[in-house]
Amino acid sequence: SCKVAVLILNPRQPRPVFVNYPLQLDHPLAISLLASTISLTPGTVSADVSDDNKTLLIHALDAENEQEVIDAIHKRYEKPLMEMFR
């Protein structure tokens, strides 16, 4: 993606972060779709789901802080999935 290319070519060091994302979804298929969608987003990857399906471990290549990543994922991806899986 262009965003990742710019980051790589930029002299500023990326700020990688692991994020424990608190899941609001509870349907296994919805969680799987969210994890897959996150991994398709350039610069992010879903690394693990907790045994109780309450937390998703995410690695972001560049982020200011964990809350930035959590807010973006909730707004863009989890919230629409929550509406689909009511």
Secondary structure, DSSP 8 states (H G I E B T S, - for coil): -HHHHHHHHSSS----EEEEEE-----HHHHHHHHHHHHHSTTEEEEEE-TTSSEEEEEESS-S-HHHHHHHHIIIIIHHHHHHT-
